[in-house]
Amino acid sequence: RKEVEQDPGPFNVPEGATVAFNCTYSNSASQSFFWYRQDCRKEPKLLMSVYSSGNEDGRFTAQLNRASQYISLLIRDSKLSDSATYLCVASSGGSYIPTFGRGTSLIVHP
Amino acid sequence: ETGVTQTPRHLVMGMTNKKSLKCEQHLGHNAMYWYKQSAKKPLELMFVYNFKEQTENNSVPSRFSPECPNSSHLFLHLHTLQPEDSALYLCASSQEGTGTEHNQPQHFGDGTRLSIL
């Protein structure tokens, strides 16, 4: 199965910091990309889709680099409530079964 | 969010018991999934159903038996489980495109936390 790789972290940052996560995917046919957030002992929740031109949602910015086959998530002005595991997901048009990364752990401290 | 509902939320069972997990989606999606997530481990895809047909069985032991009677309901029947099967079992649904269409994101239920004694 094609892989999605993420740095597991943890990333330990102070409140107000800017933090960026990268995720690489091996399937060049991947067309749909997403970032999910998962809190401890909870289900993953969709944070944002990732579009080819990049997209922003408040403090969160997602970028896609097809040439290098990676996507990124930038979080500005980190809040304590941003502490969670962030999952990167890729799926190809030919297969609707998404591939999840192992997740990157973020800890925001006061 | 009540788009994907899983019951029960918690289940404790002995190794000789038989139980079933239930998932219901109210989103009109055409694909449903079972995942297993053990403590501090990544999501493991178990089964996929698309238009009620099972399209993926990810080398899951036969003590787990899925059932998809219609596109809105998905069950996971459990029997003679082992202690290592204790985990969070997550159901998800999505609306899948065809061909080169972009796939839509999955929506997850709250999960069933299963403990095997």
gemmi code that builds the backbone of each chain (N, CA, C; Angstrom):
import gemmi

chains = {
    "A": [
        ("ARG", (0.853, -1.187, 0.000), (0.000, 0.000, 0.000), (0.888, 1.236, 0.000)),
        ("LYS", (0.447, 2.262, -0.743), (1.190, 3.502, -0.802), (1.200, 4.151, 0.561)),
        ("GLU", (2.305, 4.843, 0.865), (2.502, 5.372, 2.196), (2.316, 6.874, 2.277)),
        ("VAL", (1.945, 7.296, 3.459), (1.921, 8.713, 3.815), (2.772, 8.840, 5.071)),
        ("GLU", (3.801, 9.654, 4.998), (4.765, 9.754, 6.091), (4.658, 11.091, 6.807)),
        ("GLN", (4.718, 11.020, 8.133), (4.699, 12.227, 8.958), (5.716, 12.099, 10.071)),
        ("ASP", (6.286, 13.206, 10.479), (7.142, 13.243, 11.657), (6.230, 13.105, 12.870)),
        ("PRO", (6.429, 12.070, 13.702), (5.501, 11.861, 14.814), (5.586, 12.906, 15.916)),
        ("GLY", (6.723, 13.668, 15.953), (6.894, 14.664, 17.004), (7.246, 13.986, 18.323)),
        ("PRO", (6.860, 14.533, 19.496), (5.956, 15.668, 19.576), (6.644, 17.013, 19.313)),
        ("PHE", (5.855, 17.924, 18.780), (6.267, 19.309, 18.665), (5.757, 20.001, 19.929)),
        ("ASN", (6.690, 20.557, 20.676), (6.367, 21.204, 21.946), (6.625, 22.693, 21.777)),
        ("VAL", (5.560, 23.505, 21.730), (5.719, 24.939, 21.439), (4.982, 25.771, 22.462)),
        ("PRO", (5.425, 27.014, 22.667), (4.704, 27.905, 23.586), (3.493, 28.526, 22.901)),
        ("GLU", (2.565, 28.956, 23.708), (1.412, 29.693, 23.170), (1.887, 30.844, 22.317)),
        ("GLY", (1.177, 31.062, 21.224), (1.517, 32.186, 20.360), (2.529, 31.846, 19.281)),
        ("ALA", (3.148, 30.690, 19.379), (4.166, 30.318, 18.390), (3.517, 29.921, 17.070)),
        ("THR", (4.338, 29.935, 16.040), (3.934, 29.414, 14.740), (4.612, 28.063, 14.546)),
        ("VAL", (3.849, 27.092, 14.120), (4.412, 25.746, 13.955), (3.958, 25.186, 12.611)),
        ("ALA", (4.840, 24.421, 11.984), (4.531, 23.852, 10.670), (4.798, 22.352, 10.668)),
        ("PHE", (3.898, 21.618, 10.057), (4.060, 20.174, 9.884), (4.138, 19.863, 8.398)),
        ("ASN", (4.979, 18.924, 8.064), (5.032, 18.433, 6.690), (4.597, 16.987, 6.636)),
        ("CYS", (4.148, 16.601, 5.472), (3.697, 15.236, 5.258), (4.056, 14.875, 3.823)),
        ("THR", (4.661, 13.725, 3.622), (5.008, 13.306, 2.264), (4.158, 12.106, 1.872)),
        ("TYR", (3.841, 12.021, 0.595), (3.056, 10.897, 0.105), (3.791, 10.264, -1.064)),
        ("SER", (3.656, 8.957, -1.183), (4.440, 8.242, -2.198), (3.652, 7.966, -3.469)),
        ("ASN", (2.331, 8.033, -3.400), (1.516, 7.733, -4.571), (1.340, 8.991, -5.422)),
        ("SER", (2.017, 9.031, -6.552), (1.966, 10.229, -7.396), (0.574, 10.443, -7.994)),
        ("ALA", (-0.286, 9.426, -7.918), (-1.647, 9.566, -8.444), (-2.586, 10.195, -7.420)),
        ("SER", (-2.096, 10.494, -6.236), (-2.948, 11.095, -5.204), (-3.482, 12.429, -5.690)),
        ("GLN", (-4.784, 12.635, -5.441), (-5.419, 13.865, -5.913), (-6.131, 14.624, -4.807)),
        ("SER", (-6.522, 13.922, -3.765), (-7.281, 14.558, -2.692), (-6.474, 14.462, -1.408)),
        ("PHE", (-6.413, 15.597, -0.709), (-5.585, 15.665, 0.495), (-6.350, 16.373, 1.600)),
        ("PHE", (-6.125, 15.892, 2.819), (-6.843, 16.463, 3.950), (-5.943, 16.475, 5.169)),
        ("TRP", (-6.238, 17.379, 6.076), (-5.669, 17.347, 7.420), (-6.805, 17.094, 8.406)),
        ("TYR", (-6.568, 16.137, 9.306), (-7.506, 15.843, 10.381), (-6.811, 16.170, 11.706)),
        ("ARG", (-7.640, 16.437, 12.691), (-7.147, 16.619, 14.050), (-7.758, 15.510, 14.910)),
        ("GLN", (-6.935, 14.913, 15.768), (-7.447, 13.888, 16.674), (-7.001, 14.200, 18.092)),
        ("ASP", (-7.972, 14.404, 18.969), (-7.685, 14.586, 20.388), (-7.559, 13.217, 21.044)),
        ("CYS", (-6.918, 13.210, 22.199), (-6.646, 11.951, 22.888), (-7.947, 11.177, 23.144)),
        ("ARG", (-7.976, 9.936, 22.715), (-9.096, 9.032, 22.949), (-10.394, 9.488, 22.256)),
        ("LYS", (-10.235, 10.291, 21.219), (-11.390, 10.746, 20.462), (-11.230, 10.360, 18.993)),
        ("GLU", (-12.296, 10.595, 18.225), (-12.234, 10.273, 16.816), (-11.537, 11.383, 16.028)),
        ("PRO", (-10.967, 11.063, 14.867), (-10.396, 12.119, 14.014), (-11.506, 13.029, 13.504)),
        ("LYS", (-11.196, 14.318, 13.445), (-12.155, 15.278, 12.905), (-11.483, 16.068, 11.799)),
        ("LEU", (-12.208, 16.276, 10.719), (-11.651, 16.999, 9.583), (-11.298, 18.420, 9.991)),
        ("LEU", (-10.062, 18.783, 9.751), (-9.602, 20.145, 10.014), (-9.763, 20.989, 8.745)),
        ("MET", (-9.202, 20.497, 7.656), (-9.350, 21.206, 6.393), (-8.922, 20.325, 5.226)),
        ("SER", (-9.526, 20.590, 4.086), (-9.076, 19.976, 2.852), (-7.878, 20.782, 2.348)),
        ("VAL", (-7.096, 20.195, 1.482), (-5.921, 20.880, 0.929), (-6.114, 21.022, -0.559)),
        ("TYR", (-6.107, 22.244, -1.048), (-6.331, 22.503, -2.454), (-5.014, 22.831, -3.153)),
        ("SER", (-5.007, 22.636, -4.446), (-3.774, 22.804, -5.219), (-3.153, 24.176, -5.046)),
        ("SER", (-4.002, 25.192, -4.916), (-3.499, 26.563, -4.827), (-3.180, 26.960, -3.392)),
        ("GLY", (-3.351, 26.021, -2.473), (-3.161, 26.363, -1.061), (-4.420, 27.020, -0.525)),
        ("ASN", (-4.675, 26.862, 0.738), (-5.866, 27.460, 1.319), (-5.650, 27.772, 2.784)),
        ("GLU", (-6.443, 28.725, 3.236), (-6.274, 29.233, 4.591), (-7.625, 29.215, 5.293)),
        ("ASP", (-7.601, 28.890, 6.570), (-8.820, 28.920, 7.372), (-8.441, 29.479, 8.727)),
        ("GLY", (-8.619, 30.771, 8.881), (-8.234, 31.406, 10.136), (-6.734, 31.305, 10.372)),
        ("ARG", (-6.345, 30.692, 11.458), (-4.928, 30.575, 11.814), (-4.231, 29.418, 11.097)),
        ("PHE", (-4.984, 28.659, 10.329), (-4.457, 27.452, 9.690), (-4.283, 27.672, 8.182)),
        ("THR", (-3.118, 27.277, 7.681), (-2.841, 27.367, 6.247), (-2.317, 26.023, 5.763)),
        ("ALA", (-2.903, 25.528, 4.682), (-2.461, 24.263, 4.102), (-1.875, 24.530, 2.727)),
        ("GLN", (-0.799, 23.833, 2.414), (-0.142, 23.969, 1.119), (0.083, 22.591, 0.515)),
        ("LEU", (0.067, 22.558, -0.819), (0.330, 21.309, -1.539), (1.477, 21.544, -2.511)),
        ("ASN", (2.456, 20.672, -2.490), (3.559, 20.733, -3.442), (3.592, 19.405, -4.192)),
        ("ARG", (2.991, 19.411, -5.384), (2.875, 18.160, -6.147), (4.237, 17.680, -6.660)),
        ("ALA", (5.075, 18.610, -7.018), (6.379, 18.220, -7.581), (7.187, 17.420, -6.568)),
        ("SER", (7.142, 17.855, -5.313), (7.899, 17.178, -4.261), (7.038, 16.202, -3.467)),
        ("GLN", (5.768, 16.138, -3.814), (4.832, 15.204, -3.175), (4.788, 15.391, -1.665)),
        ("TYR", (4.525, 16.624, -1.260), (4.279, 16.829, 0.164), (3.201, 17.880, 0.356)),
        ("ILE", (2.567, 17.785, 1.506), (1.622, 18.807, 1.925), (2.063, 19.318, 3.288)),
        ("SER", (1.655, 20.516, 3.590), (2.075, 21.127, 4.847), (0.874, 21.759, 5.536)),
        ("LEU", (1.015, 21.916, 6.835), (0.024, 22.599, 7.653), (0.760, 23.591, 8.525)),
        ("LEU", (0.353, 24.842, 8.449), (0.956, 25.902, 9.249), (-0.086, 26.403, 10.239)),
        ("ILE", (0.305, 26.453, 11.490), (-0.591, 26.975, 12.530), (0.061, 28.220, 13.111)),
        ("ARG", (-0.639, 29.330, 13.001), (-0.121, 30.594, 13.551), (-0.763, 30.866, 14.889)),
        ("ASP", (-0.064, 31.623, 15.741), (-0.609, 32.052, 17.028), (-1.215, 30.855, 17.777)),
        ("SER", (-0.401, 29.851, 18.029), (-0.869, 28.611, 18.648), (-1.612, 28.849, 19.953)),
        ("LYS", (-2.679, 28.096, 20.135), (-3.465, 28.131, 21.366), (-3.267, 26.819, 22.117)),
        ("LEU", (-3.528, 26.868, 23.416), (-3.444, 25.639, 24.217), (-4.365, 24.568, 23.631)),
        ("SER", (-5.515, 25.013, 23.125), (-6.508, 24.079, 22.594), (-6.089, 23.444, 21.266)),
        ("ASP", (-4.995, 23.910, 20.684), (-4.495, 23.284, 19.463), (-3.747, 21.987, 19.750)),
        ("SER", (-3.463, 21.724, 21.008), (-2.752, 20.496, 21.379), (-3.578, 19.290, 20.944)),
        ("ALA", (-2.988, 18.463, 20.103), (-3.697, 17.318, 19.525), (-2.719, 16.585, 18.614)),
        ("THR", (-3.211, 15.534, 17.991), (-2.452, 14.856, 16.939), (-3.049, 15.245, 15.602)),
        ("TYR", (-2.196, 15.606, 14.661), (-2.637, 16.061, 13.346), (-2.313, 14.975, 12.314)),
        ("LEU", (-3.357, 14.517, 11.641), (-3.241, 13.413, 10.691), (-3.313, 13.931, 9.266)),
        ("CYS", (-2.391, 13.474, 8.462), (-2.343, 13.822, 7.049), (-2.987, 12.678, 6.257)),
        ("VAL", (-3.784, 13.013, 5.251), (-4.493, 11.984, 4.494), (-4.359, 12.266, 3.006)),
        ("ALA", (-4.119, 11.209, 2.236), (-4.063, 11.334, 0.782), (-4.893, 10.228, 0.158)),
        ("SER", (-5.563, 10.545, -0.938), (-6.262, 9.497, -1.677), (-6.196, 9.827, -3.164)),
        ("SER", (-6.241, 8.777, -3.972), (-6.135, 8.967, -5.413), (-7.511, 8.892, -6.046)),
        ("GLY", (-7.643, 9.439, -7.229), (-8.922, 9.415, -7.908), (-9.361, 8.016, -8.257)),
        ("GLY", (-8.388, 7.120, -8.457), (-8.734, 5.761, -8.838), (-9.130, 4.887, -7.673)),
        ("SER", (-8.834, 5.322, -6.455), (-9.181, 4.545, -5.266), (-9.749, 5.480, -4.237)),
        ("TYR", (-10.937, 5.203, -3.786), (-11.546, 6.093, -2.810), (-11.078, 5.789, -1.395)),
        ("ILE", (-10.214, 4.799, -1.256), (-9.746, 4.442, 0.077), (-8.587, 5.362, 0.435)),
        ("PRO", (-8.759, 6.197, 1.452), (-7.698, 7.139, 1.809), (-6.582, 6.445, 2.568)),
        ("THR", (-5.420, 7.043, 2.498), (-4.272, 6.575, 3.268), (-3.954, 7.616, 4.329)),
        ("PHE", (-3.974, 7.179, 5.572), (-3.696, 8.078, 6.690), (-2.227, 7.981, 7.082)),
        ("GLY", (-1.660, 9.134, 7.448), (-0.357, 9.123, 8.084), (-0.499, 8.706, 9.538)),
        ("ARG", (0.637, 8.500, 10.200), (0.606, 8.068, 11.589), (0.300, 9.215, 12.542)),
        ("GLY", (0.361, 10.448, 12.023), (0.010, 11.585, 12.867), (1.228, 12.283, 13.458)),
        ("THR", (1.085, 13.591, 13.657), (2.105, 14.407, 14.323), (1.497, 14.982, 15.583)),
        ("SER", (2.170, 14.766, 16.689), (1.667, 15.236, 17.976), (2.132, 16.668, 18.243)),
        ("LEU", (1.195, 17.527, 18.601), (1.494, 18.916, 18.949), (1.093, 19.168, 20.399)),
        ("ILE", (2.021, 19.735, 21.147), (1.745, 20.147, 22.525), (2.022, 21.630, 22.629)),
        ("VAL", (1.001, 22.391, 22.942), (1.160, 23.834, 23.132), (1.126, 24.107, 24.634)),
        ("HIS", (2.174, 24.728, 25.154), (2.246, 24.963, 26.604), (2.187, 26.462, 26.903)),
        ("PRO", (1.763, 26.780, 28.141), (1.623, 28.203, 28.506), (2.972, 28.914, 28.502)),
    ],
    "B": [
        ("GLU", (-21.919, 16.750, 16.600), (-22.177, 16.168, 15.270), (-22.826, 14.814, 15.395)),
        ("THR", (-23.902, 14.556, 14.671), (-24.549, 13.248, 14.728), (-24.576, 12.601, 13.360)),
        ("GLY", (-23.711, 13.008, 12.441), (-23.700, 12.457, 11.095), (-23.417, 10.970, 11.081)),
        ("VAL", (-22.490, 10.516, 11.931), (-22.153, 9.102, 12.024), (-22.280, 8.712, 13.495)),
        ("THR", (-23.137, 7.752, 13.761), (-23.434, 7.353, 15.133), (-22.970, 5.934, 15.377)),
        ("GLN", (-22.233, 5.739, 16.447), (-21.761, 4.400, 16.789), (-22.305, 3.997, 18.158)),
        ("THR", (-22.696, 2.747, 18.273), (-23.108, 2.192, 19.555), (-22.555, 0.785, 19.707)),
        ("PRO", (-22.227, 0.374, 20.941), (-22.185, 1.215, 22.134), (-20.939, 2.094, 22.149)),
        ("ARG", (-20.858, 3.039, 23.053), (-19.662, 3.877, 23.184), (-18.543, 3.109, 23.885)),
        ("HIS", (-18.938, 2.263, 24.822), (-17.960, 1.455, 25.558), (-18.484, 0.028, 25.620)),
        ("LEU", (-17.562, -0.924, 25.558), (-17.955, -2.336, 25.627), (-16.842, -3.103, 26.315)),
        ("VAL", (-17.233, -3.854, 27.349), (-16.305, -4.755, 28.019), (-16.843, -6.158, 27.831)),
        ("MET", (-16.010, -7.046, 27.338), (-16.485, -8.397, 27.096), (-15.394, -9.414, 27.368)),
        ("GLY", (-15.836, -10.617, 27.677), (-14.907, -11.708, 27.871), (-14.536, -12.326, 26.543)),
        ("MET", (-13.502, -13.135, 26.557), (-12.989, -13.702, 25.317), (-13.967, -14.682, 24.669)),
        ("THR", (-14.900, -15.205, 25.442), (-15.818, -16.177, 24.849), (-17.145, -15.556, 24.419)),
        ("ASN", (-17.315, -14.272, 24.697), (-18.580, -13.610, 24.360), (-18.703, -13.348, 22.859)),
        ("LYS", (-19.966, -13.092, 22.470), (-20.237, -12.601, 21.114), (-20.983, -11.285, 21.255)),
        ("LYS", (-20.505, -10.281, 20.573), (-21.154, -8.979, 20.598), (-21.075, -8.349, 19.217)),
        ("SER", (-21.840, -7.277, 19.025), (-21.794, -6.564, 17.748), (-21.675, -5.068, 17.986)),
        ("LEU", (-20.881, -4.433, 17.146), (-20.801, -2.982, 17.122), (-21.668, -2.486, 15.975)),
        ("LYS", (-22.315, -1.359, 16.227), (-23.223, -0.819, 15.213), (-22.787, 0.580, 14.796)),
        ("CYS", (-22.954, 0.856, 13.526), (-22.657, 2.185, 12.988), (-23.788, 2.595, 12.053)),
        ("GLU", (-24.217, 3.828, 12.174), (-25.265, 4.345, 11.293), (-24.855, 5.732, 10.812)),
        ("GLN", (-24.970, 5.941, 9.505), (-24.625, 7.269, 8.993), (-25.864, 7.916, 8.383)),
        ("HIS", (-26.012, 9.218, 8.664), (-27.187, 9.978, 8.239), (-26.805, 11.011, 7.189)),
        ("LEU", (-25.723, 10.753, 6.462), (-25.174, 11.732, 5.546), (-25.420, 11.397, 4.078)),
        ("GLY", (-26.089, 10.272, 3.817), (-26.344, 9.871, 2.439), (-25.101, 9.414, 1.698)),
        ("HIS", (-24.078, 9.004, 2.437), (-22.829, 8.566, 1.817), (-22.951, 7.165, 1.225)),
        ("ASN", (-22.025, 6.859, 0.310), (-22.094, 5.545, -0.336), (-20.969, 4.602, 0.084)),
        ("ALA", (-20.096, 5.049, 0.952), (-19.004, 4.179, 1.403), (-18.901, 4.236, 2.924)),
        ("MET", (-18.631, 3.081, 3.536), (-18.469, 3.010, 4.984), (-17.247, 2.172, 5.315)),
        ("TYR", (-16.640, 2.475, 6.450), (-15.344, 1.901, 6.804), (-15.322, 1.516, 8.288)),
        ("TRP", (-14.585, 0.471, 8.587), (-14.222, 0.153, 9.970), (-12.712, 0.329, 10.119)),
        ("TYR", (-12.332, 1.029, 11.199), (-10.930, 1.190, 11.562), (-10.733, 0.694, 12.992)),
        ("LYS", (-9.495, 0.254, 13.253), (-9.085, -0.076, 14.615), (-7.957, 0.874, 14.998)),
        ("GLN", (-8.011, 1.382, 16.227), (-6.904, 2.214, 16.713), (-6.532, 1.773, 18.120)),
        ("SER", (-5.393, 1.142, 18.239), (-4.886, 0.747, 19.551), (-4.189, 1.943, 20.184)),
        ("ALA", (-3.967, 1.850, 21.493), (-3.377, 2.962, 22.244), (-2.054, 3.418, 21.624)),
        ("LYS", (-1.955, 4.731, 21.355), (-0.747, 5.356, 20.843), (-0.280, 4.749, 19.518)),
        ("LYS", (-1.216, 4.215, 18.753), (-0.878, 3.650, 17.445), (-1.722, 4.308, 16.370)),
        ("PRO", (-1.279, 4.219, 15.119), (-2.056, 4.855, 14.051), (-3.329, 4.079, 13.724)),
        ("LEU", (-4.167, 4.710, 12.962), (-5.381, 4.063, 12.467), (-5.034, 2.867, 11.583)),
        ("GLU", (-5.761, 1.776, 11.795), (-5.604, 0.604, 10.931), (-6.933, 0.367, 10.214)),
        ("LEU", (-6.916, 0.418, 8.906), (-8.120, 0.143, 8.137), (-8.438, -1.349, 8.212)),
        ("MET", (-9.697, -1.668, 8.531), (-10.095, -3.073, 8.634), (-10.936, -3.495, 7.419)),
        ("PHE", (-12.044, -2.807, 7.231), (-12.979, -3.180, 6.162), (-13.506, -1.927, 5.477)),
        ("VAL", (-13.832, -2.100, 4.190), (-14.447, -1.024, 3.430), (-15.655, -1.578, 2.686)),
        ("TYR", (-16.733, -0.840, 2.715), (-17.912, -1.184, 1.931), (-18.235, 0.004, 1.037)),
        ("ASN", (-18.462, -0.298, -0.218), (-18.868, 0.721, -1.172), (-20.152, 0.250, -1.827)),
        ("PHE", (-21.216, 1.044, -1.718), (-22.526, 0.625, -2.209), (-22.877, -0.775, -1.684)),
        ("LYS", (-22.650, -0.975, -0.414), (-22.990, -2.212, 0.317), (-22.106, -3.408, -0.027)),
        ("GLU", (-21.198, -3.254, -0.960), (-20.320, -4.370, -1.313), (-18.970, -4.205, -0.618)),
        ("GLN", (-18.504, -5.298, -0.035), (-17.209, -5.214, 0.629), (-16.116, -5.167, -0.419)),
        ("THR", (-15.309, -4.146, -0.342), (-14.268, -3.983, -1.343), (-12.877, -4.100, -0.746)),
        ("GLU", (-12.783, -4.184, 0.562), (-11.472, -4.289, 1.181), (-11.589, -5.073, 2.473)),
        ("ASN", (-10.710, -6.032, 2.622), (-10.593, -6.754, 3.878), (-9.104, -6.802, 4.147)),
        ("ASN", (-8.687, -5.983, 5.078), (-7.261, -5.749, 5.265), (-6.614, -6.812, 6.138)),
        ("SER", (-6.715, -8.080, 5.713), (-6.106, -9.186, 6.456), (-6.561, -9.204, 7.907)),
        ("VAL", (-7.843, -9.017, 8.085), (-8.399, -8.997, 9.437), (-8.754, -10.418, 9.862)),
        ("PRO", (-8.437, -10.801, 11.122), (-8.785, -12.148, 11.584), (-10.282, -12.421, 11.479)),
        ("SER", (-10.622, -13.681, 11.298), (-12.017, -14.045, 11.077), (-12.885, -13.869, 12.315)),
        ("ARG", (-12.283, -13.600, 13.461), (-13.092, -13.335, 14.661), (-13.805, -11.980, 14.562)),
        ("PHE", (-13.433, -11.183, 13.548), (-14.152, -9.948, 13.224), (-14.933, -10.191, 11.941)),
        ("SER", (-16.234, -9.963, 11.985), (-17.066, -10.238, 10.826), (-17.940, -9.025, 10.536)),
        ("PRO", (-17.725, -8.344, 9.414), (-18.527, -7.159, 9.118), (-19.822, -7.532, 8.415)),
        ("GLU", (-20.788, -6.628, 8.525), (-22.053, -6.794, 7.816), (-22.561, -5.421, 7.413)),
        ("CYS", (-22.991, -5.292, 6.183), (-23.500, -4.014, 5.687), (-24.842, -4.261, 5.009)),
        ("PRO", (-25.943, -4.218, 5.762), (-27.257, -4.536, 5.190), (-27.764, -3.483, 4.209)),
        ("ASN", (-27.326, -2.243, 4.384), (-27.701, -1.174, 3.456), (-26.647, -0.082, 3.549)),
        ("SER", (-26.781, 0.919, 2.739), (-25.712, 1.927, 2.652), (-25.636, 2.820, 3.882)),
        ("SER", (-26.612, 2.702, 4.784), (-26.604, 3.562, 5.974), (-26.136, 2.854, 7.233)),
        ("HIS", (-26.087, 1.535, 7.200), (-25.776, 0.778, 8.402), (-24.591, -0.150, 8.186)),
        ("LEU", (-23.794, -0.246, 9.217), (-22.631, -1.126, 9.172), (-22.463, -1.740, 10.550)),
        ("PHE", (-22.228, -3.050, 10.558), (-22.036, -3.765, 11.814), (-20.655, -4.414, 11.819)),
        ("LEU", (-20.151, -4.635, 13.022), (-18.943, -5.439, 13.191), (-19.245, -6.473, 14.263)),
        ("HIS", (-19.375, -7.718, 13.829), (-19.687, -8.807, 14.747), (-18.389, -9.363, 15.327)),
        ("LEU", (-18.402, -9.538, 16.631), (-17.195, -9.944, 17.353), (-17.424, -11.283, 18.045)),
        ("HIS", (-16.473, -12.187, 17.950), (-16.584, -13.440, 18.705), (-15.203, -14.012, 18.992)),
        ("THR", (-15.077, -14.552, 20.168), (-13.821, -15.136, 20.679), (-12.638, -14.204, 20.455)),
        ("LEU", (-12.790, -12.972, 20.931), (-11.717, -11.993, 20.757), (-10.579, -12.261, 21.731)),
        ("GLN", (-9.437, -11.649, 21.446), (-8.240, -11.789, 22.250), (-7.947, -10.474, 22.974)),
        ("PRO", (-7.180, -10.508, 24.052), (-6.859, -9.258, 24.775), (-6.256, -8.194, 23.877)),
        ("GLU", (-5.478, -8.600, 22.877), (-4.842, -7.602, 22.002), (-5.847, -6.913, 21.071)),
        ("ASP", (-7.097, -7.376, 21.097), (-8.138, -6.725, 20.298), (-8.734, -5.522, 21.020)),
        ("SER", (-8.344, -5.312, 22.260), (-8.802, -4.129, 22.994), (-8.291, -2.886, 22.281)),
        ("ALA", (-9.213, -1.999, 21.920), (-8.840, -0.829, 21.122), (-10.070, 0.057, 20.951)),
        ("LEU", (-9.853, 1.169, 20.275), (-10.950, 2.038, 19.857), (-11.330, 1.635, 18.437)),
        ("TYR", (-12.597, 1.288, 18.215), (-13.062, 0.904, 16.890), (-13.875, 2.056, 16.310)),
        ("LEU", (-13.414, 2.539, 15.197), (-14.001, 3.721, 14.573), (-14.688, 3.359, 13.267)),
        ("CYS", (-15.870, 3.908, 13.110), (-16.605, 3.786, 11.853), (-16.506, 5.126, 11.130)),
        ("ALA", (-16.424, 5.086, 9.828), (-16.396, 6.310, 9.037), (-17.248, 6.123, 7.790)),
        ("SER", (-17.690, 7.231, 7.225), (-18.401, 7.168, 5.951), (-17.892, 8.295, 5.058)),
        ("SER", (-18.106, 8.124, 3.774), (-17.739, 9.177, 2.833), (-18.552, 9.017, 1.558)),
        ("GLN", (-18.588, 10.072, 0.779), (-19.239, 10.038, -0.521), (-18.137, 9.978, -1.557)),
        ("GLU", (-18.031, 8.886, -2.231), (-16.935, 8.700, -3.144), (-17.302, 9.115, -4.551)),
        ("GLY", (-16.384, 9.809, -5.178), (-16.562, 10.198, -6.558), (-16.232, 9.035, -7.474)),
        ("THR", (-16.336, 9.251, -8.738), (-16.009, 8.201, -9.708), (-14.857, 8.676, -10.580)),
        ("GLY", (-14.071, 7.772, -11.050), (-12.986, 8.099, -11.967), (-12.008, 9.074, -11.381)),
        ("THR", (-11.875, 10.212, -12.009), (-10.859, 11.173, -11.582), (-11.417, 12.276, -10.688)),
        ("GLU", (-12.666, 12.114, -10.272), (-13.218, 13.143, -9.393), (-12.472, 13.158, -8.067)),
        ("HIS", (-12.414, 14.315, -7.469), (-11.793, 14.414, -6.166), (-12.638, 13.684, -5.131)),
        ("ASN", (-11.958, 12.946, -4.270), (-12.651, 12.247, -3.209), (-13.022, 13.211, -2.090)),
        ("GLN", (-14.123, 12.920, -1.450), (-14.574, 13.727, -0.317), (-13.970, 13.179, 0.970)),
        ("PRO", (-13.845, 14.011, 1.996), (-13.249, 13.536, 3.248), (-14.177, 12.569, 3.974)),
        ("GLN", (-13.588, 11.758, 4.819), (-14.367, 10.849, 5.634), (-14.897, 11.568, 6.874)),
        ("HIS", (-16.045, 11.097, 7.319), (-16.616, 11.575, 8.570), (-16.626, 10.400, 9.537)),
        ("PHE", (-16.111, 10.615, 10.728), (-15.979, 9.542, 11.701), (-17.061, 9.607, 12.772)),
        ("GLY", (-17.422, 8.428, 13.268), (-18.239, 8.353, 14.465), (-17.368, 8.527, 15.697)),
        ("ASP", (-18.009, 8.561, 16.864), (-17.277, 8.761, 18.118), (-16.438, 7.550, 18.507)),
        ("GLY", (-16.749, 6.405, 17.923), (-15.982, 5.208, 18.232), (-16.592, 4.385, 19.350)),
        ("THR", (-16.223, 3.112, 19.357), (-16.552, 2.216, 20.463), (-15.241, 1.810, 21.113)),
        ("ARG", (-15.131, 2.075, 22.402), (-13.915, 1.664, 23.120), (-14.152, 0.268, 23.672)),
        ("LEU", (-13.409, -0.673, 23.150), (-13.605, -2.090, 23.453), (-12.494, -2.586, 24.369)),
        ("SER", (-12.905, -3.260, 25.433), (-11.937, -3.867, 26.350), (-12.249, -5.353, 26.458)),
        ("ILE", (-11.234, -6.172, 26.238), (-11.391, -7.626, 26.316), (-10.735, -8.118, 27.602)),
        ("LEU", (-11.527, -8.791, 28.405), (-11.006, -9.283, 29.692), (-10.366, -10.654, 29.524)),
    ],
}
model = gemmi.Model(1)
for chain_id, residues in chains.items():
    chain = gemmi.Chain(chain_id)
    for i, (resn, *xyz) in enumerate(residues, 1):
        res = gemmi.Residue()
        res.name, res.seqid = resn, gemmi.SeqId(i, " ")
        for name, pos in zip(("N", "CA", "C"), xyz):
            atom = gemmi.Atom()
            atom.name, atom.element = name, gemmi.Element(name[0])
            atom.pos, atom.b_iso = gemmi.Position(*pos), 0.0
            res.add_atom(atom)
        chain.add_residue(res)
    model.add_chain(chain)
structure = gemmi.Structure()
structure.add_model(model)
structure.setup_entities()
